[in-house]
């Protein structure tokens, strides 16, 4: 069998095997190539000009029919296209005929229905030329690329998901920037508050990313936000109740709520005192339509302070409007005398309990 590969002197390289020293070397090469074909999962079939199979190696489904291979190794494979769907068999047959007519190689990619989805194959059809240059047969090489295709499809899905989540995150940042500027008196005040909120988002995003975008556990999220302000969570945070797993959107917005409450507490509330602490309770309660909702409560003792701002600020707007609206939930912020309580109800679609 002779290919059209150029001579090494002409092209500087050659795909032909050279420098065989003996017949034994040729036999060793043949055995080595057969092992290589088998290990790599590559199927090869050689056919003459009339498409009769001369020899075939490593033929597996779907390149062999359901009857299998006879003692000769080839007679039950028909035209070499095995048990393929008619349309795919016709494509390969047409490619082989084109190669016989033109002497030029052909390359195909096939998708074949299977029990577990679709199998993908790369097909190369090459002409075998005699010493005079005439085409005396075709060599067809089949390589399955199903796993590679699945990896490519998974990567594309992940990239689309990353793009989607990035746009959502940018929208949140844009909203925070707009609202922070609306409630800031000076540029310095804006930068201080905006940086704190970005750091809060980054902290929550780290939890989401480390979970392969699944989300974040509520207890870890709350502890992380309280701990960012120098308070020791073991002492200053008393968390009780359920610990559901929040989806990414819920993790970012509940993290923002915990940030606003922690900042206010460090400035005016319980965490501004050495012995102060906050209580966070999470309960799974029955909601409308029989679904379970997450009821989250932040409570702390405060001391009346004339310096504490009484007008609406971004913090209260975020707690009472932005966060619940983003989660399709409800919220209420209550400051009565010496106590502050924040109640947030989150619908079932924002978390998992298993």
N, C-alpha and C positions, 0 to 999 in steps of 0.2 A: 504494500500500500504506500502511495506516494502523495505527499501534500504539496501545496504550492509555496511552502515557506522558502524564503530566499536563502541563498548560500551565505555562509558566515562571512566569506570574503567580500560579498557584495553589500551586506546590510550591517555587518559588525556584530550580529547576534544570530542565533539559530534556535528554533524550537525542536529540531531533530536531535535524536540521540546519536552521539558520535563516539568513536574510540572504543567500540566493543572488541575485546581481544580474542573471544572464542565463542563457540556455540553455547558452552556452559554459561558464559556471561549473558548471552541473549536469553537463555532460559531463566536465569536469575532475575533479569530485568522484567521478563514477562510475569513471573510470579509476584515480583514486587509491585508492578502496576496493578495486578488483579487485587492484591491486598489494599492498595491505595484507593482503588475504586470502591471497594466494599466499605472500607472505613469511612470514606468521605460521603457515602450514600449517593454516588454518581452512577447513573445507568447509561450504558452505551450500546448502540445497535448499529450494525453495518448491513446495508442493503445494496443489491446491484441496481442497474438502471431500470429494471422492471419492478423494483420495490420488493423483490424476494429477499428474505432475511438470510444472510450468509452466516453471521454469528452475532451473538448478543451476550453481554456480561452485566451481572448485577441487576437484572430486570426484576422490578418489584411492582406491586399495584401502585398506580393504575395502569402501568405499562404492560402488564400481563392480564389475561382474561381470568374470569372466575374459575375456569377449568385448570388453571395453573400451567406449568411447563412440562412438556413431554420428555421422554428419555433423551431425545436429541437436543433438548435445551431450547429449541426454537419453534417447532412445528405448530404449537398451540398459540403462538403470538400473532398469527395472521399477518397483517400489514405492518406490524411493529408499533401500532398505536394502541394496542391493548384494549382496555375496557373504558375508553374515554367516551364522553358524550359526543354525539355525531358532529356537532358544530366544531368542537375542538379537534377531533380527528381529521376533519376536512381541512382545517387551517394548517395542521402539520403536514398532511398529505400534499397540499398545494405548495408549501414551502419546499418540500423535498423535490417536487417536480420542477420548481423554479431553479433549484440548485443544479439539477441534472441538465436543464436546458442552458443555463447561463454559466455554470461553473463558479458562480459567486456564492459566498456563504450567506446564510440567513439566520436571524435571531428572533426568537419569539418569547413572550411571557404569557403563560396560561394560568387561568384560575379555574379550578375543578371542584365542583360540589362534593362535600364529604359529610360523614355522619356528625362530625363535631364542628362543622362550619365550612370553610373553603380552604383548599390546599393550593399553594402557588408553586409554579415551576418556571425556571429559565431553560429555554431550549435552544441549542445551537445545532445547525445543520451545515455540514462542510462537505465539499466535493472531494472525492478521491480520484486523482488523475493517474493515468498510466504514463509510461515513459515518453509517449508521444504527446502528452498533454490532454488527451481526451478523457472525459469523465467516464469512469467505469463503475462508480458506485457513490453512495453517500454515507457519511458517518453522522449519526444523531446522538447528541449528548444531552441528558436530562438531569438537572440539579434542582432539588426541592428547596424553596426559599420561604416556606410558610412561616417559620419562626422569625425570620428577619422581617417579613411583612407585618407580622403581629407586633413586633417591637417598634417598627416604624409607625404603625397606627396608634399604638399606645403613646409614643412620644408626641405625635401630633395632637392627641387628645389632651395630654398633659400641658402642652404649650398653649392650647386654646384655653384651658382652665387657668393657667398662670396669667394669661392676658386678661381674662375675665375678672379674676380676683385683683389684679393690679389696677384695672380701671375702677373697681369698687373702692379700693383703698385710696386711690387718688381723689375720688369723689368725696370720701370721708374727710380727707385732708383739706380739700378745697372748702368744704362746709365749715370745718373747724376754723380755718383761717378767716373766713368771712365773718363768722359769729364772734370770734375772738376780737377782731378789729372793731366790731360794732360796740363791744362792751369794754374796750380799753381806752384809757384816758390819754396815754402817751405812747410813743413808739417803744420806749423801754419797757413799759408795762405790757404791751402787746408781745414783744419778743420773749419776755420771761414766761408769760402764760402759754404762748404758742409752743415754745420749746418743750415745756413740761408735758403738754398734751401730745406732742409728737413722740416724746420718749415713752409715754404711756402706750401709745399705739405700737411702738417698736417692741416694747416688752410683751404685749399681747401677741403680736405677730410672730415673735420668736417661739412662743408656745405652739402656735398654729403650725408653723413651719416644721418644728421638731416632731410633730405628730403626723407628718406627711399630709398636711392640709386637712386632717380630720377635725381639728378644733383644739379645745383645751378643757381640762377638768376645772370645775368651778372653784374648789378649794385652793388649788394651785394658783389660779388666776387672781383671786382675791388676796391671797398671801403675798404674791409677787408685787401687786400694786401698793399694798400697805407697807411692805418692806422697803420699797424704793425711797421712802422719805425718812430713813434713819431709825424708824421704829422697829423693834424686835418683834416679829409676828407671834412668836411663842408667848410673849408677855402681853403685847398690846392688841392682839387679835384673838377673839374667842369665837371660833366658827363652830356652828352646830347644825345638825340636820343632814339632808341629802347632799350628795356630791355628784350631780349629773355631769355629763360630758357635753359641753357647748359646741355648736357648730361654729365655723370660722367667723361668720357675721356676728353671731351672738357674743363670741369671745371678745371681739374688738369693741363692740358697743358697751357690753357690761364692764369690760376693762376700763373704758373711758368713764363710766359712771363711778366705778370704785376709785379711780384717780381723782375725780372732782371731790368726792366725799373725803378722801384721805387728805388732799390739799387743804380743804376747809377745816378738817379736824386738827391738822398740824398748826394751822394759823389761829384758829379760834376755839377748837373743841377739845375733846378728851386727850388727843395725842399731843396737845401742846403742854401737857402736864407729865411729870416723870412717872406718876403712878396711874396715868390714864389708860383706858382701853376702849375698844369698840367691840360691839357684838354683831355678828352677821349670822342670820339664820336662814336656811334654805329648806323649804317644805314643798313636797309634791302634793298638790291639791286637785280635786275634781273640778273641771271647768265645764263649759257648755259643750253639748254634743257628746258628753261622756268622756272627753279626752282629759289627759293629765296636764296640768300647768305647773310651772315653777313659780313659787311665791318666795321672793327674796327680800329680806328686811335687814337694813343697816340701822343700828341704834347706838346712841352714845349720850353720855351726860355732858352738858355744856354749862358754861358760866356766862351769865349776861355780861356783855361787853359793849360799851358805847361805841367802840371803834369798829365793831363788826358792821359791814355794809348792810343796810336794810333794803336798798333798792334791788331790783332784778338784775342779776349778773349772768354771765354765760353759764356758770356752773349750775345754777338752778334751772336755766333754760334747757341745758343739756339733760339734766336729770329728769325733768318733768315733761319735756317735749321731744327732744332729738332722739334720746335712747329708746323710749317706749315706741315712738313712731317707727323707728328702724326695725323693731322686733315685732310689730303688730300687737304690742302689749299695752299695759296701762301702768301709770306710776303716780305716786303722791309723795310730796316732801312736806313734812310737818315739823315746825319748830315751836314748841310750847314751853315757855318758862325755862327750865334748866335741862330740857331734853330735845334731842333731834332724832327724828326717825324718817327713813326713806323706804318706801314700799314699792317694789317692782314686780309685776306679774308678767311672766313670759310664756307664750303659748307653746304647745308641745313640739311644733315643727322646728324649734330652735335648739333642741337638746336631745340627748339620748340617755337612757337610764340603765342600759345593759352593760 
